[in-house]
Amino acid sequence: MVLLETERNSLLTPLAATVGVVEKRHTLPILSNVLLQRQNGRLSLLATDLELQVSTALEGKPGDDFSITVAARKLFDIVRALPDDAKVKLDSKDSQLEVKAGKSKFTLQTLPAADFPRMETGAGVAGEVTLPQKTLKHQLQLVQFAMAQQDIRYYLNGMLLVLDGTTLRVVATDGHRLSLAETKLEKAGPQKDVIIPRKTVIELTKLLQETEDPVTLRVGENQVTIELGGTQLVSKIVDGKFPDYQRVVPVGHDKNLVVNRQTASQALQRAAILSNEKFRGVRLVMGANSLNVVCNNNEQEEAQEEIEAKYDSEPLDIGFNVTYLQDGLNALSSEEVTLSFSDPNSSMLVTSDKEPGFKYVVMPMRI
């Protein structure tokens, strides 16, 4: 039975949208598969790990209804390895799927579609907002690097999404640094805040395009549904209380250093070569219109970088994790950034005139 005949790129795009959800190792073998389903002439692909579900549609010729599941990663790798101009044909035979393109032929095992689990969708929508894809993508890129990874405080392994009337705010922290970005919405939305899992944030960022095309977020009590183009993400929400981020963002830091972002980033990159591999510490030594970047390691080696900066406050010597500083600078695209301080024992605030809704807070470290 012929399931599908299409151009290679027409199949690769929806496969790429869904394959990121699939876990390499899973207790349920069928969760390594993607569900291919045609109903009423519409062909859809769906993948899930029971926490996140991604579905997307593929243009195909009308035909008999069918549903089948096949190894997502294998099918994606096969289609990706084919020539760009290849025509792909999928045939169902017994309990196998044949993938044909020119003189190439691949036979994959399948599992029954009836056994494929699905997440319930559409229950109890508390609010909905729509904004351009490039706007949301930019907001996520400004904060996602600060999300925790496999932290025992599970509520940090994700991003806080705050819908606050005409403002959409995203916040991420791992307990050592915090990144916050906000943007104005054209239309007032609900008052709601939820924690979105790390994996959902990463997959969503991949799918969002640098276009004005809309993306719609529907926030419920237990899940969030995101629709962009013909793709839908359904994600469970992390059940937990996010830290009070407003208390973490410092107010009144009066020592401001303005520096070229790219120059500072390159200096940190070079100095970090001689930083302690475990603690990754760097000292920022500020004087009159200058910034010294100093790194040491256990072998008594030292790196020093001096760069020009605008600074007219009292001299300051303060230590930070060099990776945290690089992450914050690399998330921005502005020419200049402002680093604000209070004293050697207080956090640093990174801001940029080009990104008025962005704030990045880094805790100091003893060096």
LUMGUVO-320598 format. One record per residue (C-alpha): residue number from 1; chain; x, y, z. Coordinates in steps of 0.5 Angstrom, whole numbers. Last residue first. Layout:
N
[NUM, 'A', [X, Y, Z]]
...
END
This chain:
367
[367, 'A', [77, 68, 88]]
[366, 'A', [71, 69, 92]]
[365, 'A', [64, 69, 87]]
[364, 'A', [59, 74, 85]]
[363, 'A', [52, 73, 83]]
[362, 'A', [50, 75, 76]]
[361, 'A', [44, 79, 74]]
[360, 'A', [42, 80, 67]]
[359, 'A', [36, 85, 65]]
[358, 'A', [33, 86, 59]]
[357, 'A', [27, 90, 57]]
[356, 'A', [30, 96, 55]]
[355, 'A', [34, 92, 50]]
[354, 'A', [38, 97, 45]]
[353, 'A', [40, 101, 52]]
[352, 'A', [43, 95, 54]]
[351, 'A', [43, 92, 61]]
[350, 'A', [48, 87, 66]]
[349, 'A', [47, 87, 73]]
[348, 'A', [52, 85, 78]]
[347, 'A', [51, 82, 85]]
[346, 'A', [54, 84, 91]]
[345, 'A', [60, 83, 95]]
[344, 'A', [65, 87, 92]]
[343, 'A', [60, 93, 92]]
[342, 'A', [54, 96, 88]]
[341, 'A', [55, 94, 81]]
[340, 'A', [52, 96, 74]]
[339, 'A', [55, 93, 68]]
[338, 'A', [53, 97, 62]]
[337, 'A', [53, 94, 55]]
[336, 'A', [55, 97, 48]]
[335, 'A', [54, 95, 41]]
[334, 'A', [48, 91, 42]]
[333, 'A', [47, 84, 40]]
[332, 'A', [46, 81, 46]]
[331, 'A', [46, 73, 48]]
[330, 'A', [53, 73, 47]]
[329, 'A', [54, 78, 53]]
[328, 'A', [50, 74, 58]]
[327, 'A', [53, 67, 56]]
[326, 'A', [60, 70, 57]]
[325, 'A', [59, 73, 64]]
[324, 'A', [56, 66, 66]]
[323, 'A', [62, 63, 63]]
[322, 'A', [67, 67, 67]]
[321, 'A', [64, 66, 74]]
[320, 'A', [65, 72, 77]]
[319, 'A', [70, 76, 82]]
[318, 'A', [70, 83, 84]]
[317, 'A', [75, 89, 84]]
[316, 'A', [73, 96, 84]]
[315, 'A', [76, 103, 84]]
[314, 'A', [71, 109, 86]]
[313, 'A', [67, 111, 80]]
[312, 'A', [68, 114, 73]]
[311, 'A', [68, 108, 69]]
[310, 'A', [67, 108, 61]]
[309, 'A', [71, 103, 58]]
[308, 'A', [78, 101, 55]]
[307, 'A', [80, 94, 55]]
[306, 'A', [86, 91, 59]]
[305, 'A', [87, 83, 59]]
[304, 'A', [91, 79, 64]]
[303, 'A', [92, 72, 64]]
[302, 'A', [96, 68, 69]]
[301, 'A', [99, 62, 70]]
[300, 'A', [101, 59, 78]]
[299, 'A', [99, 52, 76]]
[298, 'A', [93, 52, 80]]
[297, 'A', [90, 57, 75]]
[296, 'A', [89, 65, 74]]
[295, 'A', [84, 70, 70]]
[294, 'A', [85, 77, 70]]
[293, 'A', [80, 82, 66]]
[292, 'A', [82, 89, 67]]
[291, 'A', [77, 95, 66]]
[290, 'A', [79, 102, 64]]
[289, 'A', [76, 109, 64]]
[288, 'A', [79, 110, 71]]
[287, 'A', [79, 104, 75]]
[286, 'A', [76, 97, 75]]
[285, 'A', [78, 90, 76]]
[284, 'A', [74, 84, 74]]
[283, 'A', [77, 78, 76]]
[282, 'A', [75, 71, 73]]
[281, 'A', [73, 65, 76]]
[280, 'A', [72, 58, 72]]
[279, 'A', [71, 54, 78]]
[278, 'A', [73, 47, 76]]
[277, 'A', [78, 49, 70]]
[276, 'A', [81, 55, 74]]
[275, 'A', [82, 60, 68]]
[274, 'A', [88, 60, 64]]
[273, 'A', [84, 60, 57]]
[272, 'A', [79, 64, 60]]
[271, 'A', [83, 70, 59]]
[270, 'A', [82, 69, 51]]
[269, 'A', [74, 69, 52]]
[268, 'A', [74, 74, 57]]
[267, 'A', [77, 79, 52]]
[266, 'A', [73, 77, 46]]
[265, 'A', [67, 78, 50]]
[264, 'A', [69, 85, 53]]
[263, 'A', [71, 87, 46]]
[262, 'A', [64, 85, 43]]
[261, 'A', [60, 88, 48]]
[260, 'A', [64, 95, 48]]
[259, 'A', [64, 97, 55]]
[258, 'A', [60, 102, 60]]
[257, 'A', [61, 101, 67]]
[256, 'A', [56, 104, 72]]
[255, 'A', [57, 104, 80]]
[254, 'A', [51, 106, 83]]
[253, 'A', [47, 100, 83]]
[252, 'A', [40, 103, 86]]
[251, 'A', [36, 97, 85]]
[250, 'A', [38, 90, 84]]
[249, 'A', [34, 84, 81]]
[248, 'A', [33, 78, 86]]
[247, 'A', [27, 81, 89]]
[246, 'A', [23, 81, 83]]
[245, 'A', [25, 74, 81]]
[244, 'A', [21, 72, 87]]
[243, 'A', [23, 64, 86]]
[242, 'A', [19, 60, 82]]
[241, 'A', [14, 56, 86]]
[240, 'A', [12, 49, 83]]
[239, 'A', [9, 44, 78]]
[238, 'A', [12, 45, 72]]
[237, 'A', [7, 45, 66]]
[236, 'A', [6, 40, 61]]
[235, 'A', [7, 42, 54]]
[234, 'A', [3, 41, 47]]
[233, 'A', [6, 44, 41]]
[232, 'A', [3, 45, 35]]
[231, 'A', [5, 46, 28]]
[230, 'A', [2, 48, 22]]
[229, 'A', [4, 56, 22]]
[228, 'A', [6, 57, 30]]
[227, 'A', [1, 54, 35]]
[226, 'A', [3, 53, 42]]
[225, 'A', [-1, 50, 48]]
[224, 'A', [1, 50, 55]]
[223, 'A', [-1, 45, 60]]
[222, 'A', [-4, 44, 67]]
[221, 'A', [-8, 50, 69]]
[220, 'A', [-8, 53, 62]]
[219, 'A', [-4, 57, 57]]
[218, 'A', [-6, 58, 50]]
[217, 'A', [0, 61, 46]]
[216, 'A', [-1, 63, 39]]
[215, 'A', [5, 65, 34]]
[214, 'A', [4, 70, 29]]
[213, 'A', [8, 70, 22]]
[212, 'A', [12, 77, 23]]
[211, 'A', [19, 73, 21]]
[210, 'A', [25, 70, 24]]
[209, 'A', [22, 63, 25]]
[208, 'A', [20, 59, 31]]
[207, 'A', [21, 52, 31]]
[206, 'A', [28, 52, 34]]
[205, 'A', [26, 56, 40]]
[204, 'A', [20, 52, 41]]
[203, 'A', [25, 46, 42]]
[202, 'A', [29, 49, 47]]
[201, 'A', [23, 52, 51]]
[200, 'A', [20, 45, 51]]
[199, 'A', [26, 42, 53]]
[198, 'A', [27, 47, 59]]
[197, 'A', [20, 46, 62]]
[196, 'A', [15, 52, 62]]
[195, 'A', [14, 55, 69]]
[194, 'A', [7, 58, 69]]
[193, 'A', [5, 66, 70]]
[192, 'A', [-2, 69, 69]]
[191, 'A', [-6, 75, 68]]
[190, 'A', [-10, 75, 62]]
[189, 'A', [-8, 79, 55]]
[188, 'A', [-8, 86, 53]]
[187, 'A', [-7, 87, 45]]
[186, 'A', [-1, 89, 42]]
[185, 'A', [4, 86, 47]]
[184, 'A', [10, 89, 50]]
[183, 'A', [16, 85, 51]]
[182, 'A', [20, 83, 57]]
[181, 'A', [27, 80, 58]]
[180, 'A', [30, 77, 65]]
[179, 'A', [36, 73, 66]]
[178, 'A', [38, 70, 73]]
[177, 'A', [45, 68, 75]]
[176, 'A', [47, 63, 81]]
[175, 'A', [41, 60, 83]]
[174, 'A', [40, 57, 76]]
[173, 'A', [35, 62, 73]]
[172, 'A', [30, 64, 68]]
[171, 'A', [25, 69, 67]]
[170, 'A', [20, 71, 61]]
[169, 'A', [16, 77, 61]]
[168, 'A', [10, 78, 56]]
[167, 'A', [7, 85, 58]]
[166, 'A', [0, 88, 56]]
[165, 'A', [-4, 85, 62]]
[164, 'A', [1, 81, 65]]
[163, 'A', [3, 74, 62]]
[162, 'A', [9, 71, 66]]
[161, 'A', [13, 65, 63]]
[160, 'A', [18, 62, 68]]
[159, 'A', [23, 58, 64]]
[158, 'A', [25, 51, 66]]
[157, 'A', [29, 47, 70]]
[156, 'A', [29, 52, 76]]
[155, 'A', [22, 48, 78]]
[154, 'A', [26, 42, 79]]
[153, 'A', [30, 44, 85]]
[152, 'A', [34, 38, 84]]
[151, 'A', [38, 41, 78]]
[150, 'A', [38, 37, 72]]
[149, 'A', [40, 43, 68]]
[148, 'A', [38, 50, 70]]
[147, 'A', [36, 55, 65]]
[146, 'A', [40, 61, 64]]
[145, 'A', [42, 60, 57]]
[144, 'A', [34, 61, 56]]
[143, 'A', [34, 68, 57]]
[142, 'A', [35, 73, 51]]
[141, 'A', [34, 67, 46]]
[140, 'A', [27, 66, 49]]
[139, 'A', [26, 74, 48]]
[138, 'A', [28, 74, 41]]
[137, 'A', [24, 68, 39]]
[136, 'A', [18, 71, 42]]
[135, 'A', [19, 77, 38]]
[134, 'A', [21, 73, 31]]
[133, 'A', [15, 69, 32]]
[132, 'A', [10, 75, 32]]
[131, 'A', [5, 76, 38]]
[130, 'A', [-1, 72, 40]]
[129, 'A', [-4, 71, 47]]
[128, 'A', [-9, 67, 50]]
[127, 'A', [-11, 65, 57]]
[126, 'A', [-14, 60, 62]]
[125, 'A', [-15, 55, 57]]
[124, 'A', [-18, 49, 61]]
[123, 'A', [-17, 43, 57]]
[122, 'A', [-15, 44, 50]]
[121, 'A', [-11, 37, 49]]
[120, 'A', [-10, 30, 52]]
[119, 'A', [-3, 28, 51]]
[118, 'A', [-3, 22, 46]]
[117, 'A', [0, 15, 47]]
[116, 'A', [1, 10, 41]]
[115, 'A', [-1, 3, 42]]
[114, 'A', [-7, 4, 36]]
[113, 'A', [-1, 6, 31]]
[112, 'A', [1, -1, 31]]
[111, 'A', [9, -1, 31]]
[110, 'A', [13, -1, 25]]
[109, 'A', [20, -4, 23]]
[108, 'A', [24, 0, 17]]
[107, 'A', [26, -2, 10]]
[106, 'A', [30, 2, 6]]
[105, 'A', [31, 3, -1]]
[104, 'A', [35, 7, -6]]
[103, 'A', [35, 7, -13]]
[102, 'A', [31, 13, -14]]
[101, 'A', [28, 14, -7]]
[100, 'A', [24, 9, -3]]
[99, 'A', [23, 8, 4]]
[98, 'A', [19, 2, 6]]
[97, 'A', [15, 1, 12]]
[96, 'A', [14, -6, 16]]
[95, 'A', [9, -10, 19]]
[94, 'A', [6, -13, 13]]
[93, 'A', [8, -8, 7]]
[92, 'A', [7, 0, 8]]
[91, 'A', [10, 4, 2]]
[90, 'A', [13, 11, 3]]
[89, 'A', [16, 14, -3]]
[88, 'A', [21, 20, -3]]
[87, 'A', [23, 24, -9]]
[86, 'A', [30, 26, -9]]
[85, 'A', [32, 33, -11]]
[84, 'A', [36, 35, -5]]
[83, 'A', [40, 28, -5]]
[82, 'A', [38, 23, 1]]
[81, 'A', [42, 23, 7]]
[80, 'A', [36, 28, 11]]
[79, 'A', [31, 23, 9]]
[78, 'A', [35, 17, 12]]
[77, 'A', [37, 21, 18]]
[76, 'A', [29, 23, 19]]
[75, 'A', [27, 16, 18]]
[74, 'A', [32, 13, 23]]
[73, 'A', [31, 18, 28]]
[72, 'A', [23, 17, 28]]
[71, 'A', [23, 10, 29]]
[70, 'A', [16, 8, 25]]
[69, 'A', [9, 9, 27]]
[68, 'A', [3, 8, 22]]
[67, 'A', [-4, 11, 21]]
[66, 'A', [-8, 10, 15]]
[65, 'A', [-14, 14, 11]]
[64, 'A', [-14, 12, 4]]
[63, 'A', [-12, 17, -1]]
[62, 'A', [-11, 25, -2]]
[61, 'A', [-5, 27, -5]]
[60, 'A', [0, 30, 1]]
[59, 'A', [2, 36, 4]]
[58, 'A', [5, 35, 11]]
[57, 'A', [2, 37, 18]]
[56, 'A', [5, 38, 24]]
[55, 'A', [5, 35, 31]]
[54, 'A', [9, 36, 37]]
[53, 'A', [8, 33, 44]]
[52, 'A', [12, 35, 51]]
[51, 'A', [11, 31, 57]]
[50, 'A', [9, 24, 55]]
[49, 'A', [15, 24, 50]]
[48, 'A', [11, 25, 44]]
[47, 'A', [11, 25, 37]]
[46, 'A', [6, 27, 31]]
[45, 'A', [6, 27, 24]]
[44, 'A', [0, 29, 20]]
[43, 'A', [-3, 28, 13]]
[42, 'A', [-9, 31, 11]]
[41, 'A', [-14, 27, 6]]
[40, 'A', [-19, 26, 10]]
[39, 'A', [-15, 23, 15]]
[38, 'A', [-8, 21, 14]]
[37, 'A', [-3, 19, 20]]
[36, 'A', [4, 18, 21]]
[35, 'A', [6, 17, 28]]
[34, 'A', [13, 18, 30]]
[33, 'A', [17, 13, 34]]
[32, 'A', [22, 13, 40]]
[31, 'A', [16, 13, 44]]
[30, 'A', [14, 6, 42]]
[29, 'A', [19, 3, 45]]
[28, 'A', [16, 5, 52]]
[27, 'A', [22, 5, 57]]
[26, 'A', [26, 10, 53]]
[25, 'A', [33, 12, 51]]
[24, 'A', [34, 16, 45]]
[23, 'A', [28, 21, 47]]
[22, 'A', [24, 24, 41]]
[21, 'A', [22, 31, 42]]
[20, 'A', [27, 33, 37]]
[19, 'A', [24, 29, 32]]
[18, 'A', [18, 33, 31]]
[17, 'A', [20, 39, 27]]
[16, 'A', [25, 36, 23]]
[15, 'A', [20, 31, 21]]
[14, 'A', [16, 36, 19]]
[13, 'A', [21, 39, 15]]
[12, 'A', [24, 33, 12]]
[11, 'A', [18, 31, 8]]
[10, 'A', [17, 37, 4]]
[9, 'A', [25, 37, 3]]
[8, 'A', [25, 30, 0]]
[7, 'A', [19, 31, -5]]
[6, 'A', [13, 27, -4]]
[5, 'A', [10, 20, -5]]
[4, 'A', [6, 18, 1]]
[3, 'A', [2, 12, 4]]
[2, 'A', [3, 7, -2]]
[1, 'A', [0, 0, 0]]
END
